Amino acid sequence: MSNYIQVDDIKSNIVQGFELQPYLYETDEEVRDAAERLGVIDPDDIHIPLHYKIKRYAVVYTLMRLCQDKMGTNNVEMPEMEKYAVQYGMYNKELEQLRGQLSIEMFTGKVNEIRDRAINTGTIYRG
């Protein structure tokens, strides 16, 4: 059983008929790795339930990995139209966007202000 997300968290139709548990174990490792990159060394410091952006990151990672493994199984004439390849590209792009939005505060559950929700942002004051 996964620590961070469950099969029920994944709403995409593309997963129908596939065993997701191995991907969820891999996703757990990815979540821990993403947290470590931001400075959360102890996995026990990752706040559960996950912040919604981290949860989305985990779901997208799972979908991306499934599509990566299934690419080429449709046997279509035009590989660029292969559904798993198309979906992989979409999920990969979203994953990169989400990765840049994650913060240590999200992982530790200490998001107190809106500026804690994204890194590389500044506070704007009006005079």
FIDOGU-115196 format. One record per residue (C-alpha): x, y, z; residue in three letters; residue number from 1; chain. Coordinates in steps of 0.1 Angstrom, whole numbers. Example, Ala and Ser with C-alpha at 12.3 -4.5 7.8 and 13.67 -1.06 7.14 Angstrom:
+-------+-------+-------+------+-----+------+
:    c1 :    c2 :    c3 : code : pos : unit :
+-------+-------+-------+------+-----+------+
:   123 :   -45 :    78 :  ALA :   1 :    A :
:   137 :   -11 :    71 :  SER :   2 :    A :
+-------+-------+-------+------+-----+------+
//
This chain:
+-------+-------+-------+------+-----+------+
:    c1 :    c2 :    c3 : code : pos : unit :
+-------+-------+-------+------+-----+------+
:     0 :     0 :     0 :  MET :   1 :    A :
:    12 :    34 :    -9 :  SER :   2 :    A :
:    20 :    60 :    18 :  ASN :   3 :    A :
:    11 :    91 :    -1 :  TYR :   4 :    A :
:   -16 :    84 :   -27 :  ILE :   5 :    A :
:   -41 :    56 :   -34 :  GLN :   6 :    A :
:   -56 :    41 :   -66 :  VAL :   7 :    A :
:   -88 :    61 :   -59 :  ASP :   8 :    A :
:   -68 :    94 :   -61 :  ASP :   9 :    A :
:   -62 :    87 :   -98 :  ILE :  10 :    A :
:   -92 :    97 :  -119 :  LYS :  11 :    A :
:   -78 :    93 :  -154 :  SER :  12 :    A :
:   -95 :    68 :  -177 :  ASN :  13 :    A :
:   -61 :    58 :  -191 :  ILE :  14 :    A :
:   -54 :    37 :  -160 :  VAL :  15 :    A :
:   -84 :    13 :  -166 :  GLN :  16 :    A :
:   -73 :   -23 :  -168 :  GLY :  17 :    A :
:   -37 :   -17 :  -154 :  PHE :  18 :    A :
:   -22 :   -27 :  -121 :  GLU :  19 :    A :
:   -12 :     6 :  -104 :  LEU :  20 :    A :
:     3 :    -6 :   -71 :  GLN :  21 :    A :
:    39 :   -10 :   -85 :  PRO :  22 :    A :
:    37 :    26 :   -98 :  TYR :  23 :    A :
:    24 :    39 :   -65 :  LEU :  24 :    A :
:    54 :    24 :   -47 :  TYR :  25 :    A :
:    77 :    42 :   -72 :  GLU :  26 :    A :
:    57 :    74 :   -67 :  THR :  27 :    A :
:    63 :    71 :   -30 :  ASP :  28 :    A :
:   100 :    71 :   -37 :  GLU :  29 :    A :
:    96 :   101 :   -60 :  GLU :  30 :    A :
:    77 :   121 :   -34 :  VAL :  31 :    A :
:   105 :   114 :    -8 :  ARG :  32 :    A :
:   131 :   123 :   -34 :  ASP :  33 :    A :
:   113 :   156 :   -42 :  ALA :  34 :    A :
:   111 :   164 :    -5 :  ALA :  35 :    A :
:   148 :   157 :     0 :  GLU :  36 :    A :
:   158 :   180 :   -29 :  ARG :  37 :    A :
:   141 :   208 :   -10 :  LEU :  38 :    A :
:   157 :   199 :    23 :  GLY :  39 :    A :
:   133 :   174 :    40 :  VAL :  40 :    A :
:   158 :   147 :    49 :  ILE :  41 :    A :
:   136 :   125 :    71 :  ASP :  42 :    A :
:   106 :   110 :    53 :  PRO :  43 :    A :
:    87 :   111 :    87 :  ASP :  44 :    A :
:    87 :   149 :    83 :  ASP :  45 :    A :
:    65 :   148 :    52 :  ILE :  46 :    A :
:    31 :   159 :    64 :  HIS :  47 :    A :
:     1 :   136 :    56 :  ILE :  48 :    A :
:   -23 :   143 :    41 :  PRO :  49 :    A :
:    -2 :   158 :    14 :  LEU :  50 :    A :
:    -6 :   194 :     3 :  HIS :  51 :    A :
:   -28 :   194 :   -27 :  TYR :  52 :    A :
:     0 :   204 :   -51 :  LYS :  53 :    A :
:    22 :   176 :   -38 :  ILE :  54 :    A :
:    -7 :   151 :   -42 :  LYS :  55 :    A :
:   -12 :   163 :   -78 :  ARG :  56 :    A :
:    25 :   160 :   -84 :  TYR :  57 :    A :
:    23 :   123 :   -71 :  ALA :  58 :    A :
:    -7 :   116 :   -93 :  VAL :  59 :    A :
:     8 :   131 :  -124 :  VAL :  60 :    A :
:    41 :   112 :  -118 :  TYR :  61 :    A :
:    22 :    79 :  -115 :  THR :  62 :    A :
:     3 :    86 :  -148 :  LEU :  63 :    A :
:    35 :    97 :  -166 :  MET :  64 :    A :
:    53 :    65 :  -156 :  ARG :  65 :    A :
:    24 :    43 :  -167 :  LEU :  66 :    A :
:    22 :    61 :  -201 :  CYS :  67 :    A :
:    60 :    58 :  -204 :  GLN :  68 :    A :
:    58 :    20 :  -199 :  ASP :  69 :    A :
:    29 :    16 :  -222 :  LYS :  70 :    A :
:    42 :    36 :  -252 :  MET :  71 :    A :
:    42 :    17 :  -284 :  GLY :  72 :    A :
:    16 :    -9 :  -274 :  THR :  73 :    A :
:   -12 :     6 :  -295 :  ASN :  74 :    A :
:     5 :    -4 :  -329 :  ASN :  75 :    A :
:    -8 :    27 :  -346 :  VAL :  76 :    A :
:     5 :    38 :  -381 :  GLU :  77 :    A :
:    16 :    73 :  -369 :  MET :  78 :    A :
:    36 :    70 :  -336 :  PRO :  79 :    A :
:    31 :   107 :  -328 :  GLU :  80 :    A :
:    -6 :    99 :  -325 :  MET :  81 :    A :
:    -1 :    70 :  -301 :  GLU :  82 :    A :
:   -23 :    78 :  -271 :  LYS :  83 :    A :
:     3 :    68 :  -244 :  TYR :  84 :    A :
:    30 :    89 :  -261 :  ALA :  85 :    A :
:     7 :   119 :  -263 :  VAL :  86 :    A :
:    -4 :   115 :  -227 :  GLN :  87 :    A :
:    32 :   110 :  -215 :  TYR :  88 :    A :
:    41 :   143 :  -231 :  GLY :  89 :    A :
:    13 :   161 :  -214 :  MET :  90 :    A :
:    20 :   146 :  -180 :  TYR :  91 :    A :
:    57 :   151 :  -183 :  ASN :  92 :    A :
:    51 :   188 :  -190 :  LYS :  93 :    A :
:    27 :   192 :  -161 :  GLU :  94 :    A :
:    52 :   174 :  -138 :  LEU :  95 :    A :
:    79 :   199 :  -146 :  GLU :  96 :    A :
:    56 :   228 :  -139 :  GLN :  97 :    A :
:    45 :   213 :  -106 :  LEU :  98 :    A :
:    81 :   205 :   -96 :  ARG :  99 :    A :
:    89 :   242 :   -97 :  GLY : 100 :    A :
:    59 :   251 :   -75 :  GLN : 101 :    A :
:    67 :   227 :   -46 :  LEU : 102 :    A :
:    82 :   241 :   -14 :  SER : 103 :    A :
:    96 :   227 :    18 :  ILE : 104 :    A :
:    67 :   243 :    37 :  GLU : 105 :    A :
:    43 :   222 :    16 :  MET : 106 :    A :
:    61 :   190 :    25 :  PHE : 107 :    A :
:    63 :   198 :    62 :  THR : 108 :    A :
:    27 :   211 :    64 :  GLY : 109 :    A :
:    38 :   246 :    75 :  LYS : 110 :    A :
:    22 :   267 :    48 :  VAL : 111 :    A :
:    10 :   297 :    68 :  ASN : 112 :    A :
:     8 :   324 :    42 :  GLU : 113 :    A :
:     2 :   324 :     5 :  ILE : 114 :    A :
:    38 :   333 :    -2 :  ARG : 115 :    A :
:    49 :   300 :    14 :  ASP : 116 :    A :
:    31 :   281 :   -14 :  ARG : 117 :    A :
:    56 :   288 :   -41 :  ALA : 118 :    A :
:    93 :   293 :   -43 :  ILE : 119 :    A :
:   110 :   322 :   -61 :  ASN : 120 :    A :
:    82 :   346 :   -53 :  THR : 121 :    A :
:    84 :   379 :   -36 :  GLY : 122 :    A :
:    61 :   399 :   -14 :  THR : 123 :    A :
:    45 :   429 :   -32 :  ILE : 124 :    A :
:    35 :   459 :   -12 :  TYR : 125 :    A :
:    12 :   487 :   -23 :  ARG : 126 :    A :
:    18 :   522 :   -12 :  GLY : 127 :    A :
+-------+-------+-------+------+-----+------+
//
